[in-house]
């Protein structure tokens, strides 16, 4: 599921995609996918593609948060949580640093 989300984000030209294995440091998710889009339109496209690809294999989100114009969207698939940011919001929230104890599985820059 996490790898499919990474592939979907990559297909829509997301930047700085990171897949973190959070099993040892997080009680509510096994993986985080963190990526950025350079515009509201790109963030929306990444969000829609991830949802479309996972829905095609029978995986629906449990919850989502944020808005496109806020610069941050979260899609909660249970074991996998996807964060899509603008570069500014990503720098502000520093999730990569906050979860630095998690193992990096994939990084696509």
Steps between C-alpha positions, in 0.01 A plus 500: 500500500775747594703419189192550281452843658865584428464382140182706454665813643803446277280457194357847566845655538492547879831625633711368787295185559588315818365168628568451870461175692349626826415164658763530772432865588129557439197334656241605241658423162756268345606732218501869415521623144611863488520695175468848360329667208597836360149639453147453629410334171787251530412423862142427394623280215731300729220460756253380237748259339591334829130461583424365152785246493424363847124493437567292187647227723220526757669730752298799617614773738371501856536874531648807338595841631613834368403695193674564175529873570653434845809346339459167680284194444498182705351171388464236771489144368541350846843339491619759247466874538575723201603865545502728196650847556604812321875549549431790740263299721731200496788713621276651768368170642830308468339153509814349352693623805225425749500134391878477443517186716289317242683302232504648153378234257496715184609853417438645154627853451 
